[in-house]
Amino acid sequence: SLSWLRKNKPRGWREVPTRQHEGWIWLDSNGVERLRYMRPSGSNPAASQWSRQANGYFRWQDEAGNFLDIDGNIVAPNNPLFQELTHIMYEGL
């Protein structure tokens, strides 16, 4: 759940709102974005670019700025599934 995740935020990281307040971003102690959460849009999944936009999603980055998949593997920007693999659908409450 989001509350569990927030309770377990790494020490020294801070939470800031996204540009349009559609979610939040965690910045590490060096000010580098590490995790982004975007709230569900409420749109019909079929009307969204990805169903992840309708359901909400996370984007996860390592300290070097590489985007990671759900298993923590780096996804190369030239991977044809880059957007799908790096927008991790939120399935919690």
C-alpha positions in Angstrom: 0.0 0.0 0.0 1.1 3.6 -0.4 1.0 4.1 3.4 3.4 1.2 3.9 5.7 2.5 1.2 5.7 6.0 2.7 6.5 4.5 6.2 9.5 2.7 4.7 10.9 5.6 2.7 14.7 5.5 2.9 16.3 7.8 5.5 17.4 11.1 4.0 15.0 10.9 1.0 12.3 13.5 0.7 8.9 13.6 -0.9 7.9 16.4 -3.2 4.8 16.8 -5.3 4.9 16.3 -9.1 4.7 19.4 -11.3 0.9 19.3 -11.7 0.3 17.6 -8.3 -0.8 14.4 -9.9 1.4 12.4 -7.6 4.7 12.6 -5.8 8.4 12.1 -6.3 11.0 10.8 -3.9 14.4 12.5 -4.1 17.4 10.8 -2.6 19.8 12.7 -0.3 21.6 14.0 -3.4 18.4 15.5 -4.8 18.2 12.8 -7.6 14.8 11.5 -8.5 14.5 7.8 -7.5 10.8 7.0 -7.4 7.7 8.7 -8.9 4.1 7.8 -8.2 1.3 9.1 -10.4 -2.2 8.8 -9.1 -4.9 7.0 -11.1 -6.3 9.4 -13.7 -9.8 7.9 -13.4 -10.0 7.6 -17.2 -11.2 4.6 -19.0 -8.0 2.4 -19.5 -8.9 2.1 -23.2 -8.9 5.9 -23.5 -5.4 6.2 -22.0 -2.1 5.9 -23.8 -1.3 3.1 -21.3 -3.7 1.4 -18.9 -1.1 2.4 -16.3 -2.3 6.0 -16.6 -5.8 5.1 -15.7 -4.7 2.8 -12.8 -1.8 4.8 -11.5 1.9 3.9 -11.9 5.4 4.1 -10.5 8.7 4.9 -12.2 11.8 3.8 -10.5 15.4 5.0 -11.2 18.7 3.9 -9.8 21.3 6.4 -8.6 22.7 6.9 -12.1 19.3 7.8 -13.5 18.7 4.5 -15.3 15.0 3.5 -15.4 14.2 0.1 -13.9 11.6 -2.5 -14.5 9.4 -4.1 -11.9 12.2 -6.5 -11.0 14.9 -3.7 -10.6 16.6 -4.4 -13.9 17.8 -1.5 -16.0 15.8 -1.0 -19.2 17.7 0.5 -22.1 16.1 3.6 -23.5 16.2 2.1 -27.0 14.2 -1.0 -25.9 11.0 -1.0 -27.9 9.0 -1.7 -24.7 10.8 1.0 -22.7 7.6 3.0 -21.8 5.7 -0.1 -20.9 8.5 -1.7 -18.8 9.4 1.5 -16.9 5.8 2.6 -16.1 5.0 0.0 -13.4 1.3 -0.3 -12.8 0.1 0.4 -9.3 -2.0 -2.5 -8.1 -2.4 -1.6 -4.4 -4.9 0.3 -2.4 
